[in-house]
Amino acid sequence: MSQQSKTELRREDFQNALREMDTYIDVNLEDLMKITKAAQKHAQLRQVEQLLVRDIMTTNVKTVHPETSIRDAAKILLELRISGLPVVTQDGKLAGIVTEADFLSALGIPCHHPAHSVWQTLESMFSSQSEQSLVPEKVADIMSAQTVAITDDKTVHDIIDAMKRHHVKRLVVANEQKQVTGIVTRTSLVKVLLQKIL
């Protein structure tokens, strides 16, 4: 059975579909088919928005400590091809996050620098002996302590809202004890949308 046939259409889905078409009158058969298709899309989006964080988060999260060397943190980013690492204290509590942008800022390189990809820039950061002296030593020196975290019982709607409000690409998932249990990125959201709608 397809995803479309499993999705229950509600009144609100048709209302959203009609708003999308900007019409409430003179509906012919072709319009009705378009409205139904649009309503199905809105119903599927509604279902996705109700998914819980725990259903889509990445649970095997690599973390670093504030005392971790910049070199070691950069190696993790490069090896795993990820763009951010939660920073935790020795007792496992969330202390911040360090991202590719933090590495670039530490070197005075704009994040949108056109000459290199992020990965090339990170690799070159540690390949030149002259540049190494300019790089801060510890993650604590460049990490962002103001981390946007979310609990795993929140919904996709809450994730999207938090990302938009705080202008971030990822949210750390933490429990009430501030221990990291997962991470949600814009990429994971896109994957969920594609799986549910296509």
MARNULUM-681180 format. One line per 8 residues: number of its first residue (from 0); their letters; for each residue x, y, z of N, C-alpha, C. Coordinates in steps of 0.02 Angstrom, whole numbers. Each point is the difference from the previous one (the first is absolute). Last residue first. Layout:
<pts>
NUM> A> X/Y/Z/X/Y/Z/X/Y/Z; ...
</pts>
This chain:
<pts>
197> LIKQLLVK> 390/569/-62/12/-25/-68/-20/-74/-5; -21/117/209/-41/34/-50/10/-29/-70; 117/-77/204/-73/1/15/-42/26/-58; 243/-9/-9/-26/-68/11/-76/0/8; 113/207/-20/3/-37/-63/-30/-70/8; 20/135/193/-49/29/-47/-2/-40/-65; 166/-56/157/-67/-20/24/-54/25/-48; 221/69/-42/-8/-72/-13/-69/-25/21
189> VLSTRTVI> 60/222/50/-11/-8/-72/-12/-74/-16; 62/53/220/-68/23/-14/-18/-11/-74; 219/-43/71/-45/-52/23/-73/19/-12; 164/160/-52/5/-57/-46/-48/-56/21; 31/189/138/-45/15/-56/0/-58/-50; 59/-74/245/26/50/-48/-53/14/-53; 35/-111/267/-44/6/-58/28/56/-44; 84/-180/215/7/63/-36/-47/-2/-60
181> GTVQKQEN> 41/-130/265/-5/-2/-73/13/68/-30; 16/-52/235/-29/-64/-21/-5/-6/-76; 134/146/218/-15/-4/-71/-26/-70/-18; -29/130/240/43/-48/-34/-22/-7/-72; -101/132/187/44/34/-48/51/-47/-31; -191/-53/147/65/6/34/53/34/-44; -219/-49/-82/-8/48/54/65/11/39; 37/-81/-249/-52/-18/49/-2/52/56
173> AVVLRKVH> 71/36/-270/26/-13/67/-58/-17/47; 86/54/-275/-54/-30/40/30/-19/67; 69/194/-193/23/-55/43/-60/-25/39; 1/122/-247/-21/5/70/28/-60/38; 52/153/-247/-3/-62/38/-24/14/71; 30/170/-164/-9/-56/-46/-7/-67/36; -67/274/69/49/-54/5/-17/-56/-48; -114/222/82/43/1/-60/57/-51/5
165> HRKMADII> -194/47/152/69/9/22/50/1/-58; -239/-24/-37/7/53/50/72/14/18; -53/-180/-149/-15/65/-31/11/57/50; 24/-221/77/53/14/-49/-11/69/-31; -166/-81/147/62/18/36/56/17/-48; -204/-78/-92/-11/64/33/64/24/34; -3/-215/-94/1/51/-53/-7/69/30; -20/-181/148/68/3/-27/5/57/-51
157> DHVTKDDT> -212/-53/87/41/36/50/72/8/-25; -146/-130/-131/-22/70/-1/41/43/48; 29/-231/3/35/30/-57/-20/73/-7; -32/-89/246/-19/-22/-67/43/33/-54; 49/-80/274/-25/54/-42/-14/-26/-70; 104/-125/181/-73/-6/-4/-32/58/-39; 240/-26/55/-21/-48/-52/-75/-10/-5; 130/235/69/-10/-66/29/-31/-46/-52
149> IAVTQASM> 176/215/-36/-71/-19/-1/-6/-69/32; 185/234/-34/-14/-71/13/-76/-11/0; 206/186/-71/-72/-10/-3/-13/-75/6; 213/151/99/-22/-53/-45/-76/-6/2; 213/161/78/-73/8/-7/-26/-50/-51; 231/17/37/-30/-26/62/-76/5/-2; 194/-28/-196/-56/42/19/-32/-30/62; 270/-24/-80/-68/-28/0/-52/54/18
141> IDAVKEPV> 252/19/-7/-39/20/-59/-74/-22/1; 170/-42/175/19/66/-26/-44/24/-57; -14/-220/103/-29/52/44/14/70/-26; 100/-193/-101/-69/11/-21/-32/56/40; 267/8/-17/-53/-44/26/-68/19/-28; 210/112/-69/20/-68/19/-59/-45/18; 19/209/-190/-8/-10/73/11/-73/18; 121/108/-215/-61/-36/18/-5/-6/76
133> LSQESQSS> 187/94/-126/-56/47/6/-64/-33/26; 205/-119/-46/11/44/57/-57/49/10; 5/-148/-189/-16/-34/63/8/45/60; 59/59/-229/-69/14/20/-16/-30/68; 211/-38/-101/-6/71/16/-70/18/25; 54/-220/-78/30/13/65/-9/73/21; -166/-145/-162/54/49/-4/26/17/70; -182/-151/-33/53/-26/-41/60/47/-2
125> FMSELTQW> -221/30/108/46/-39/40/58/-29/-41; -176/139/-93/13/30/65/56/-35/37; -94/-81/-205/57/45/-8/18/34/66; -190/-142/-7/61/-39/-13/61/45/-4; -211/101/21/19/-34/62/64/-40/-9; -90/104/-191/25/50/47/22/-33/65; -102/-133/-164/67/20/-22/30/50/50; -222/-65/37/46/-55/14/71/17/-21
117> VSHAPHHC> -176/152/-47/13/-3/72/52/-53/15; 22/98/-240/-56/-30/36/18/0/74; 107/190/-157/5/-69/23/-67/-25/26; 23/220/-99/59/-34/-27/3/-74/18; -168/175/69/-12/-36/-62/58/-43/-24; -106/79/250/60/11/-40/-4/-42/-64; -157/34/194/-20/-5/-70/60/10/-47; 17/16/240/-29/-66/-13/-16/-10/-74
109> PIGLASLF> 201/164/80/-73/0/-4/-26/-69/-18; 230/45/135/-24/-16/-68/-76/1/0; 162/25/189/-17/62/-34/-22/-11/-72; 56/-165/174/54/18/-46/-13/66/-36; -159/-90/150/62/2/40/59/20/-43; -210/-40/-102/2/65/35/64/8/40; -41/-208/-104/15/52/-49/6/69/32; -67/-181/136/69/-10/-22/21/56/-49
101> DAETVIGA> -223/-6/69/43/21/55/73/-6/-18; -164/-81/-150/2/73/0/45/27/55; -46/-232/-12/47/20/-53/8/76/-1; -81/-85/233/-20/-12/-69/55/20/-48; -73/-63/276/52/28/-42/-16/-21/-72; -136/32/257/7/-33/-65/57/33/-38; -85/-37/278/0/44/-58/3/-40/-64; -24/-91/225/34/63/16/0/49/-58
93> LKGDQTVV> -130/-240/110/9/45/-57/31/66/21; 44/-233/136/-51/52/-8/17/48/-57; 131/-197/97/-47/-12/-55/-54/52/-10; 198/-11/155/-56/-41/24/-56/-6/-51; 195/129/-48/24/-67/17/-55/-45/27; -83/192/-163/46/0/57/22/-72/15; -74/81/-251/-26/-22/64/54/3/54; -80/85/-268/54/1/48/-30/-17/68
85> PLGSIRLE> -72/-50/-273/-19/23/66/61/-5/46; 20/35/-267/9/-48/54/-25/30/65; -15/31/-297/-3/25/69/6/-55/51; -1/-26/-244/13/72/4/-2/28/70; 76/-247/-136/-56/33/34/18/73/11; 127/-207/-89/-33/45/-47/-64/30/30; 175/-150/98/-71/-17/-2/-40/41/-50; 236/36/28/-8/-72/-9/-74/-20/-7
77> LLIKAADR> 58/228/46/23/-21/-66/-14/-74/-13; -49/93/213/-44/30/-50/19/-25/-70; 141/-63/175/-65/-35/5/-48/27/-53; 207/107/21/8/-67/-30/-65/-39/1; 11/207/111/-2/9/-73/7/-67/-36; 24/2/234/-70/15/-18/-7/7/-76; 217/-26/89/-39/-63/6/-73/11/-21; 142/191/3/23/-48/-51/-42/-64/2
69> ISTEPHVT> -29/162/168/-31/22/-62/17/-50/-56; 0/-92/251/40/45/-43/-39/16/-64; -116/-53/240/22/-34/-61/39/50/-43; -118/53/207/73/-6/1/28/-35/-62; -237/28/41/30/67/-8/76/-3/-4; -124/-217/-85/2/37/64/29/69/-12; -149/-169/-175/68/18/23/-6/37/66; -158/-190/-164/7/62/39/75/12/15
61> KVNTTMID> -186/-150/-170/69/10/21/4/66/37; -219/-168/-35/29/66/-8/71/3/27; -210/-162/-67/71/-15/10/41/64/-12; -236/5/-32/15/-16/71/73/-15/13; -172/151/-171/58/-44/-3/22/-13/71; -261/63/-68/66/24/21/54/-53/-13; -247/-17/-34/42/21/-57/70/19/19; -178/-74/154/-12/-41/-59/48/16/-58
53> RVLLQEVQ> -12/123/209/32/-66/11/-7/-46/-61; -109/214/5/72/7/-8/34/-68/5; -255/-4/-76/39/21/58/74/2/-16; -226/44/-164/51/-49/20/40/27/58; -168/126/-120/-19/-31/64/48/-55/22; 19/119/-210/9/49/54/-16/-29/68; -41/-129/-196/72/7/13/12/47/58; -221/-23/-74/23/-61/33/74/4/17
45> RLQAHKQA> -93/174/-125/-26/2/68/23/-61/39; 49/8/-228/42/48/37/-22/5/73; -132/-130/-143/64/-33/12/48/46/38; -206/88/-67/-12/-51/50/66/-36/17; 0/157/-175/-5/34/65/-12/-50/57; 4/-83/-220/67/26/17/-1/33/69; -204/-72/-91/40/-57/21/70/22/21; -142/162/-92/-22/-18/68/39/-59/26
37> AKTIKMLD> 35/65/-223/29/49/46/-18/-15/72; -99/-132/-166/72/-13/1/35/47/49; -229/35/-39/10/-62/37/75/-16/7; -62/184/-132/-12/15/71/13/-63/42; 10/-20/-234/57/38/25/-7/14/75; -180/-103/-107/56/-47/3/63/35/26; -191/131/-36/-12/-45/56/59/-50/8; -3/146/-187/16/36/62/-7/-46/61
29> ELNVDIYT> -68/-87/-206/72/8/1/24/36/63; -233/-19/-37/30/-65/16/77/5/4; -117/230/48/-19/-53/-47/37/-65/19; -78/243/126/44/-58/2/-26/-52/-50; -62/245/80/9/-25/-68/49/-59/-4; 34/134/224/-59/-5/-44/19/-29/-68; 149/59/184/-52/-37/35/-61/-13/-45; 291/68/-9/-68/1/-27/-47/-40/44
21> DMERLANQ> 254/20/-1/-29/67/3/-69/3/-32; 167/-183/41/-26/14/-67/-32/68/-5; 83/-73/207/57/-6/-46/-22/17/-71; -162/-17/167/38/62/9/59/2/-49; -126/-196/8/-38/54/-33/37/67/6; 90/-185/114/6/-10/-73/-36/55/-38; -20/-6/234/68/21/-19/10/-7/-75; -201/-80/86/3/73/9/68/27/-21
13> FDERRLET> -29/-232/5/-34/30/-58/0/76/5; 89/-115/181/42/-13/-58/-31/30/-63; -119/4/205/54/51/-2/46/-9/-60; -173/-160/45/-27/64/-24/55/52/-8; 87/-247/-13/-44/36/45/-23/65/-32; 111/-262/-68/-11/70/-17/-49/31/48; 178/-214/24/-69/22/7/-5/75/-15; 179/-197/-83/-7/66/30/-72/22/1
5> KSQQSM> 84/-203/-103/-2/-6/72/-13/66/35; 27/-19/-237/-63/-32/18/-6/-9/75; 200/95/-91/-57/43/-13/-65/-32/24; 205/-121/8/-5/50/54/-61/43/-9; -14/-245/-106/42/60/-6/-11/47/59; -17/-277/-10/-43/60/0/44/62/0
</pts>
